[in-house]
Amino acid sequence: MHDILLVDDHKIMRDGLRAILKISNEFNVVAEAEDGPSAVRLACSLRPHLILMDISLPGLSGIEAMVEILRTAPETRIVILSMYDDENSVVQAIRSGARAFVLKKASHNELLDALRTVALGGSYLSPEVSDKFLTRVQKGDLNEPAHTALDVLSPRELQVMRMIAEGKTSKEIAVQLNLGLQTVRGYRKTLMHKLNVNNIAALTQLALAHGLTKPSGMSASA
């Protein structure tokens, strides 16, 4: 039986995943996390064989959390779950160390097949994701990520943008990231200037469109 850490910001999603894993009788859920920082802390402490992790998380994205985890526990095998199948997310996840990329619309059997494959040392991509990779290979540009409006942003700017889109105030962002309030306000102005938007609503829409975060109130099954 393989120890596994579940990471998703929706409890109902974690409950559903845990139920699927329990029925399979092949995986032992050792802990759950609802945000990126907690995932990093638990993964580095418990060293589970597998991590099943949402790509969109508060605090740190799944990809950011994965990079931190693999620095400390490179033996950990990470399966990314996502409702998005955009090329950048897939390529970035695989380059950052994910052993599998599974869409949330996948069947229970597909998810279990992915986990079994990764547990045995293999890799897995959902069929829709595989098609995108095949297209990139045929076009000869697999090594070049598709360009998006967010390419002009630094990792810290992306982090602040995601938190703004999640509805956090400048003060909350300053506390969470250990930054000065004026620094955070400066990031807000820089983001709007770089992305050519005039308000937070437009900034949030860009974050949603590029899969940087989820719409408020979105159900865990989405």
C-alpha positions as CSV (number, residue, x, y, z in Angstrom):
1,M,0.0,0.0,0.0
2,H,1.3,3.4,-1.0
3,D,1.2,6.4,1.4
4,I,-0.4,9.4,-0.3
5,L,-0.9,13.1,0.6
6,L,-4.1,14.8,-0.7
7,V,-3.9,18.5,-1.5
8,D,-6.9,20.4,-2.6
9,D,-8.5,23.6,-1.2
10,H,-12.0,22.1,-1.3
11,K,-12.8,19.7,1.5
12,I,-15.6,18.1,-0.5
13,M,-13.1,17.3,-3.2
14,R,-10.6,15.8,-0.7
15,D,-13.4,13.7,0.8
16,G,-14.3,12.4,-2.6
17,L,-10.7,11.5,-3.5
18,R,-10.2,9.8,-0.1
19,A,-13.3,7.7,-0.7
20,I,-12.0,6.6,-4.1
21,L,-8.6,5.7,-2.7
22,K,-10.1,3.8,0.2
23,I,-12.3,1.7,-2.1
24,S,-9.2,0.8,-4.2
25,N,-7.5,-0.5,-1.0
26,E,-4.1,0.4,-2.6
27,F,-3.4,3.8,-1.2
28,N,-3.2,5.0,2.4
29,V,-4.0,8.7,2.9
30,V,-1.5,9.9,5.5
31,A,-2.6,13.6,5.6
32,E,-4.5,16.3,3.8
33,A,-3.6,19.9,3.0
34,E,-5.8,22.8,1.7
35,D,-3.1,25.2,0.6
36,G,0.3,25.3,-0.9
37,P,2.3,26.1,2.2
38,S,0.6,23.3,4.2
39,A,1.3,20.9,1.4
40,V,5.0,21.8,1.5
41,R,5.2,21.4,5.3
42,L,3.4,18.1,5.4
43,A,5.2,16.6,2.4
44,C,8.6,17.5,3.8
45,S,7.7,16.2,7.3
46,L,5.9,12.9,6.3
47,R,7.7,12.1,3.1
48,P,4.8,10.3,1.4
49,H,5.4,8.1,-1.6
50,L,2.8,10.0,-3.6
51,I,1.1,13.4,-3.6
52,L,-2.1,14.0,-5.4
53,M,-2.3,17.8,-5.7
54,D,-4.6,20.4,-7.3
55,I,-2.7,22.9,-9.5
56,S,-4.7,25.9,-8.2
57,L,-4.1,26.4,-4.5
58,P,-4.1,29.4,-2.1
59,G,-0.7,30.7,-0.9
60,L,1.4,28.8,-3.4
61,S,0.2,27.2,-6.6
62,G,0.5,23.5,-7.0
63,I,3.5,24.0,-9.3
64,E,5.2,26.4,-6.8
65,A,4.5,23.9,-4.0
66,M,5.8,21.0,-6.0
67,V,9.1,22.8,-6.7
68,E,9.6,23.4,-3.0
69,I,8.7,19.8,-2.1
70,L,11.0,18.2,-4.6
71,R,13.9,20.3,-3.3
72,T,13.6,18.6,0.0
73,A,12.0,15.3,-1.0
74,P,13.1,14.5,-4.6
75,E,12.0,10.9,-4.2
76,T,8.3,12.0,-3.8
77,R,6.1,11.3,-6.9
78,I,3.6,14.0,-7.6
79,V,0.4,13.7,-9.6
80,I,-1.1,17.0,-10.6
81,L,-4.9,17.4,-10.7
82,S,-6.4,20.2,-12.8
83,M,-9.6,21.4,-14.4
84,Y,-7.4,23.2,-16.9
85,D,-5.6,21.6,-19.9
86,D,-3.9,24.6,-21.3
87,E,-0.5,24.0,-22.8
88,N,1.5,26.2,-20.4
89,S,0.1,24.6,-17.3
90,V,0.9,21.1,-18.6
91,V,4.4,21.9,-19.8
92,Q,5.2,23.9,-16.6
93,A,4.0,21.1,-14.4
94,I,6.0,18.4,-16.2
95,R,9.1,20.5,-16.3
96,S,8.8,21.2,-12.6
97,G,8.7,17.6,-11.8
98,A,5.2,16.2,-11.9
99,R,5.0,12.6,-12.8
100,A,1.4,12.8,-14.0
101,F,-1.2,15.4,-15.1
102,V,-4.8,14.3,-14.7
103,L,-7.9,16.4,-15.5
104,K,-10.6,16.7,-12.8
105,K,-13.1,15.4,-15.2
106,A,-11.3,12.1,-15.4
107,S,-13.1,9.0,-14.3
108,H,-12.3,7.2,-11.1
109,N,-10.7,4.4,-13.0
110,E,-8.4,6.8,-14.9
111,L,-7.3,8.5,-11.7
112,L,-6.5,5.2,-10.1
113,D,-4.6,4.0,-13.2
114,A,-2.6,7.2,-13.2
115,L,-1.7,6.7,-9.5
116,R,-0.8,3.1,-10.0
117,T,1.4,4.0,-13.0
118,V,3.3,6.7,-11.1
119,A,3.6,4.5,-8.0
120,L,5.4,1.9,-10.1
121,G,7.8,4.6,-11.5
122,G,6.0,5.5,-14.7
123,S,4.3,8.7,-15.9
124,Y,0.8,9.5,-17.0
125,L,-1.1,12.2,-19.0
126,S,-4.8,12.4,-19.4
127,P,-5.7,11.7,-23.1
128,E,-6.7,15.4,-23.8
129,V,-3.3,16.5,-22.4
130,S,-1.5,13.8,-24.4
131,D,-3.1,15.2,-27.6
132,K,-1.8,18.7,-26.7
133,F,1.7,17.3,-26.3
134,L,1.5,15.5,-29.6
135,T,0.5,18.7,-31.3
136,R,3.4,20.6,-29.8
137,V,5.8,17.9,-30.9
138,Q,4.4,17.9,-34.4
139,K,4.8,21.6,-34.5
140,G,8.3,21.3,-33.3
141,D,7.9,23.8,-30.4
142,L,7.7,21.5,-27.4
143,N,10.7,23.2,-25.9
144,E,9.1,26.7,-26.2
145,P,6.1,27.4,-23.9
146,A,3.2,29.2,-25.6
147,H,3.4,32.9,-24.8
148,T,0.7,34.5,-22.7
149,A,0.1,38.0,-21.3
150,L,1.4,36.8,-18.0
151,D,4.9,36.0,-19.3
152,V,6.0,39.6,-18.5
153,L,5.5,39.0,-14.8
154,S,8.0,37.8,-12.2
155,P,7.2,34.8,-9.9
156,R,6.5,37.2,-7.1
157,E,4.2,39.3,-9.3
158,L,2.3,36.2,-10.3
159,Q,2.0,35.3,-6.6
160,V,0.6,38.7,-5.7
161,M,-1.7,38.6,-8.7
162,R,-3.1,35.3,-7.7
163,M,-3.8,36.5,-4.1
164,I,-5.5,39.6,-5.4
165,A,-7.7,37.5,-7.6
166,E,-8.5,35.4,-4.6
167,G,-10.0,38.5,-3.0
168,K,-7.2,39.2,-0.4
169,T,-6.6,42.8,0.6
170,S,-3.2,44.5,0.4
171,K,-2.9,44.2,4.2
172,E,-3.6,40.4,4.1
173,I,-1.1,39.9,1.2
174,A,1.5,41.9,3.1
175,V,1.1,39.8,6.2
176,Q,1.1,36.4,4.3
177,L,4.1,37.3,2.2
178,N,6.0,39.2,4.9
179,L,6.1,42.4,2.8
180,G,5.5,46.0,3.6
181,L,2.0,47.4,2.8
182,Q,3.4,50.0,0.4
183,T,5.4,47.2,-1.3
184,V,2.2,45.3,-2.0
185,R,0.4,48.4,-3.2
186,G,3.4,49.0,-5.5
187,Y,3.0,45.4,-6.9
188,R,-0.7,46.2,-7.6
189,K,0.2,49.3,-9.6
190,T,3.0,47.4,-11.5
191,L,0.7,44.5,-12.3
192,M,-2.0,46.8,-13.8
193,H,0.6,48.7,-15.8
194,K,2.3,45.6,-17.2
195,L,-1.0,44.0,-18.1
196,N,-2.6,47.2,-19.3
197,V,-5.7,47.0,-17.1
198,N,-7.3,49.7,-15.1
199,N,-8.9,48.0,-12.2
200,I,-8.8,44.9,-9.9
201,A,-11.8,43.3,-11.6
202,A,-10.0,43.2,-14.9
203,L,-6.8,41.9,-13.2
204,T,-8.9,39.1,-11.6
205,Q,-10.5,38.2,-15.0
206,L,-7.0,37.8,-16.5
207,A,-6.0,35.6,-13.6
208,L,-9.0,33.4,-14.1
209,A,-8.6,33.3,-17.9
210,H,-5.0,32.0,-17.5
211,G,-5.9,29.4,-14.8
212,L,-3.9,31.3,-12.1
213,T,-6.8,30.8,-9.7
214,K,-10.4,29.6,-9.5
215,P,-13.6,31.6,-9.7
216,S,-15.0,32.4,-6.2
217,G,-17.5,29.9,-5.1
218,M,-16.5,27.3,-7.7
219,S,-17.5,23.8,-6.6
220,A,-14.8,21.3,-5.9
221,S,-16.0,19.1,-8.7
222,A,-15.2,21.8,-11.3
